[in-house]
Amino acid sequence: MNFKLLVVSCVIFFFTSCELLPSINSSKIPVEELNNQPICIWVKSSKENNCKIEYWLQYWAEIEDMSWPERKKQIDVLSEKDADVLKKVFLSQGKSTPYQARLRAQSWVQSLLPKFSLRMRSFMLVAIYNTSQDLLEMESALVTLSKINTHQSFKIEEQQLLLNKQQNQIDQLLNIEASIMESIEEDKE
């Protein structure tokens, strides 16, 4: 009984002493306050690289309805500065973007990831990179399936031609047999 009382006392003492220690999280900014702060997409911000995420989201929304040839022209005139490369990435995200252009945009995103802030890096991975990667994989699978299907179609056509040829040979043999049977019957009469 004394041992149980000692254990319970120790546990109570332990928990109460933890309450007396200063909280490790007390110096952190509350999550709500952190979420209300404007997001800068770059680790090193400047006026030149358009730090605010609102600018980039608006840019992405504005180019969404552009055709691929129009977007391609804009990509061709952009420089290799980080802000321009990010514009190239967004320009390469449309539905009509060819496989190779989307693939090139993946490498652009990879080159920009270390230059993004942590929050923007997470956003870009979820919104752009992973989505684009899934599309690339699906398109690659479709192309592969299409090639297999085309190959199988040719095989089926070859098999059909072979079957038709064999059917013609069988018909010829049956005609020969029928004529032989006919001539045998005529000889019996």
KAZIQUI-V620628 format. One record per residue. RES is the residue in one small letter. SS is DSSP state (A for helix, B for strand, O for the rest). PSI is psi as a letter, one per 30 degrees, with the letter a starting at -180 (none if undefined). D_FIRST is the distance of its C-alpha to the first C-alpha in Angstrom with 1 decimal. Layout:
# KAZIQUI-V620628
res=RES ss=SS psi=PSI d_first=D_FIRST
res=RES ss=SS psi=PSI d_first=D_FIRST
This chain:
# KAZIQUI-V620628
res=m ss=O psi=e d_first=0.0
res=n ss=A psi=e d_first=3.8
res=f ss=A psi=e d_first=5.4
res=k ss=A psi=e d_first=5.2
res=l ss=A psi=e d_first=6.3
res=l ss=A psi=e d_first=8.7
res=v ss=A psi=e d_first=10.0
res=v ss=A psi=e d_first=10.8
res=s ss=A psi=e d_first=12.4
res=c ss=A psi=e d_first=14.4
res=v ss=A psi=e d_first=15.6
res=i ss=A psi=e d_first=16.7
res=f ss=A psi=e d_first=18.3
res=f ss=A psi=e d_first=20.1
res=f ss=A psi=e d_first=21.5
res=t ss=A psi=e d_first=22.7
res=s ss=A psi=e d_first=24.3
res=c ss=A psi=e d_first=26.2
res=e ss=A psi=f d_first=27.7
res=l ss=A psi=f d_first=29.0
res=l ss=O psi=k d_first=31.0
res=p ss=O psi=k d_first=34.5
res=s ss=O psi=k d_first=35.2
res=i ss=A psi=e d_first=37.2
res=n ss=A psi=f d_first=39.1
res=s ss=A psi=f d_first=40.2
res=s ss=A psi=f d_first=43.4
res=k ss=O psi=l d_first=44.4
res=i ss=O psi=k d_first=47.0
res=p ss=O psi=k d_first=45.8
res=v ss=A psi=e d_first=46.8
res=e ss=A psi=e d_first=49.1
res=e ss=A psi=e d_first=50.9
res=l ss=A psi=e d_first=51.3
res=n ss=A psi=f d_first=52.7
res=n ss=A psi=f d_first=55.2
res=q ss=O psi=k d_first=56.7
res=p ss=O psi=k d_first=60.0
res=i ss=O psi=k d_first=59.8
res=c ss=B psi=k d_first=62.0
res=i ss=O psi=f d_first=62.6
res=w ss=B psi=l d_first=63.5
res=v ss=O psi=e d_first=61.6
res=k ss=O psi=j d_first=64.6
res=s ss=O psi=l d_first=66.2
res=s ss=O psi=l d_first=69.8
res=k ss=O psi=e d_first=72.4
res=e ss=O psi=e d_first=74.1
res=n ss=O psi=g d_first=71.3
res=n ss=O psi=i d_first=70.4
res=c ss=O psi=e d_first=66.8
res=k ss=B psi=k d_first=65.8
res=i ss=A psi=f d_first=64.6
res=e ss=A psi=e d_first=66.5
res=y ss=A psi=e d_first=69.7
res=w ss=A psi=e d_first=68.8
res=l ss=A psi=e d_first=67.5
res=q ss=A psi=e d_first=70.8
res=y ss=A psi=e d_first=72.8
res=w ss=A psi=e d_first=71.2
res=a ss=A psi=e d_first=71.8
res=e ss=A psi=e d_first=75.5
res=i ss=A psi=f d_first=76.3
res=e ss=O psi=e d_first=74.6
res=d ss=O psi=g d_first=77.8
res=m ss=O psi=k d_first=80.1
res=s ss=O psi=l d_first=81.7
res=w ss=A psi=e d_first=81.1
res=p ss=A psi=e d_first=84.5
res=e ss=A psi=e d_first=84.0
res=r ss=A psi=e d_first=80.6
res=k ss=A psi=e d_first=82.0
res=k ss=A psi=e d_first=84.7
res=q ss=A psi=e d_first=82.2
res=i ss=A psi=e d_first=80.1
res=d ss=A psi=f d_first=83.2
res=v ss=A psi=f d_first=84.0
res=l ss=O psi=l d_first=80.5
res=s ss=O psi=a d_first=79.7
res=e ss=O psi=g d_first=76.8
res=k ss=O psi=l d_first=75.1
res=d ss=A psi=e d_first=71.5
res=a ss=A psi=e d_first=72.3
res=d ss=A psi=e d_first=75.2
res=v ss=A psi=e d_first=73.2
res=l ss=A psi=e d_first=70.6
res=k ss=A psi=e d_first=73.5
res=k ss=A psi=e d_first=74.7
res=v ss=A psi=e d_first=71.3
res=f ss=A psi=e d_first=71.4
res=l ss=A psi=f d_first=75.0
res=s ss=O psi=g d_first=74.0
res=q ss=O psi=f d_first=71.5
res=g ss=O psi=l d_first=73.9
res=k ss=O psi=e d_first=74.2
res=s ss=O psi=g d_first=77.6
res=t ss=O psi=k d_first=76.6
res=p ss=O psi=l d_first=77.8
res=y ss=A psi=e d_first=75.3
res=q ss=A psi=e d_first=76.5
res=a ss=A psi=e d_first=76.3
res=r ss=A psi=e d_first=72.8
res=l ss=A psi=e d_first=71.8
res=r ss=A psi=e d_first=73.4
res=a ss=A psi=e d_first=71.4
res=q ss=A psi=e d_first=68.2
res=s ss=A psi=e d_first=69.2
res=w ss=A psi=e d_first=70.0
res=v ss=A psi=e d_first=66.5
res=q ss=A psi=e d_first=65.0
res=s ss=A psi=f d_first=67.1
res=l ss=A psi=f d_first=65.9
res=l ss=A psi=e d_first=62.2
res=p ss=O psi=f d_first=61.4
res=k ss=O psi=f d_first=63.5
res=f ss=B psi=l d_first=61.6
res=s ss=O psi=l d_first=58.7
res=l ss=A psi=e d_first=55.3
res=r ss=A psi=e d_first=55.5
res=m ss=A psi=e d_first=59.1
res=r ss=A psi=e d_first=58.4
res=s ss=A psi=e d_first=55.8
res=f ss=A psi=e d_first=58.2
res=m ss=A psi=e d_first=61.1
res=l ss=A psi=e d_first=59.1
res=v ss=A psi=e d_first=58.2
res=a ss=A psi=e d_first=61.4
res=i ss=A psi=d d_first=64.0
res=y ss=A psi=e d_first=63.1
res=n ss=A psi=e d_first=60.9
res=t ss=A psi=e d_first=63.1
res=s ss=A psi=e d_first=66.2
res=q ss=A psi=e d_first=64.7
res=d ss=A psi=e d_first=64.0
res=l ss=A psi=e d_first=67.6
res=l ss=A psi=e d_first=69.0
res=e ss=A psi=e d_first=67.0
res=m ss=A psi=e d_first=68.2
res=e ss=A psi=e d_first=71.7
res=s ss=A psi=e d_first=71.7
res=a ss=A psi=e d_first=70.4
res=l ss=A psi=e d_first=73.1
res=v ss=A psi=e d_first=75.8
res=t ss=A psi=e d_first=74.6
res=l ss=A psi=e d_first=74.5
res=s ss=A psi=e d_first=77.9
res=k ss=A psi=e d_first=79.3
res=i ss=A psi=e d_first=77.9
res=n ss=A psi=e d_first=79.3
res=t ss=A psi=e d_first=82.7
res=h ss=A psi=e d_first=82.7
res=q ss=A psi=e d_first=81.8
res=s ss=A psi=e d_first=84.5
res=f ss=A psi=e d_first=87.1
res=k ss=A psi=e d_first=85.9
res=i ss=A psi=e d_first=86.2
res=e ss=A psi=e d_first=89.7
res=e ss=A psi=e d_first=90.7
res=q ss=A psi=e d_first=89.4
res=q ss=A psi=e d_first=91.3
res=l ss=A psi=e d_first=94.5
res=l ss=A psi=e d_first=94.1
res=l ss=A psi=e d_first=93.5
res=n ss=A psi=e d_first=96.6
res=k ss=A psi=e d_first=98.7
res=q ss=A psi=e d_first=97.5
res=q ss=A psi=e d_first=98.3
res=n ss=A psi=e d_first=101.8
res=q ss=A psi=e d_first=102.3
res=i ss=A psi=e d_first=101.2
res=d ss=A psi=e d_first=103.5
res=q ss=A psi=e d_first=106.4
res=l ss=A psi=e d_first=105.7
res=l ss=A psi=e d_first=105.6
res=n ss=A psi=e d_first=108.9
res=i ss=A psi=e d_first=110.4
res=e ss=A psi=e d_first=109.2
res=a ss=A psi=e d_first=110.6
res=s ss=A psi=e d_first=114.0
res=i ss=A psi=e d_first=114.1
res=m ss=A psi=e d_first=113.3
res=e ss=A psi=e d_first=116.0
res=s ss=A psi=e d_first=118.6
res=i ss=A psi=e d_first=117.8
res=e ss=A psi=e d_first=118.3
res=e ss=A psi=e d_first=121.6
res=d ss=A psi=e d_first=122.7
res=k ss=A psi=f d_first=122.1
res=e ss=O psi=none d_first=124.3
